[in-house]
């Protein structure tokens, strides 16, 4: 594939209206480091190659192919002026035998799977484990292997995700709710000043005593939110 992508604007992870580009090339831009990493994983999984992180910092991110002596690499850095990530150097040619069709790819992590299934889960309340495995298979041509090393999946409290995660990734995988989503959902139901701050304090508590103290404050200000946080928080 000899396509060079120039001046391609890639949406951040929160913007799911614009379709992501395919491929990788010098000049390609990403709104966030997360968007860059997710794109690299997506691209490499679909090409059945794997990369290892060579450098990762607040302004630099570079990866190389795990293949023996393979020159494939991508070097990206963050432009402080534009607050945007840009691919500066890149060799998209593999000399490794990546054609060996891997039905399993360690880059295909829970976050990649979540990103992939999220739009479907939002429109369909009944996404079955089989359908999730099928989605991953259709997109990346790899098989989700059940029962691999433990993963922690963080999601909002959508019933479809809860059920699907429980069925596709049974223990020892853990499913926890993202506090940002929990707060967003609480804000829809309660218009209480500083509710965000109070819930964050509960979430950040490092001791049981501190947690109980913060929960007590929350209870006094918004008993409904406190009740929701304490009842059935575990999706498992
Ligand atoms: Zn390679």
Boltz pocket constraint, residues with backbone or C-beta under 6 A from the ligand:
constraints:
  - pocket:
      binder: B
      contacts: [[A, 49], [A, 50], [A, 65], [A, 66], [A, 67], [A, 70], [A, 71], [A, 72], [A, 93], [A, 94], [A, 95], [A, 96], [A, 97], [A, 98]]
      max_distance: 6.0
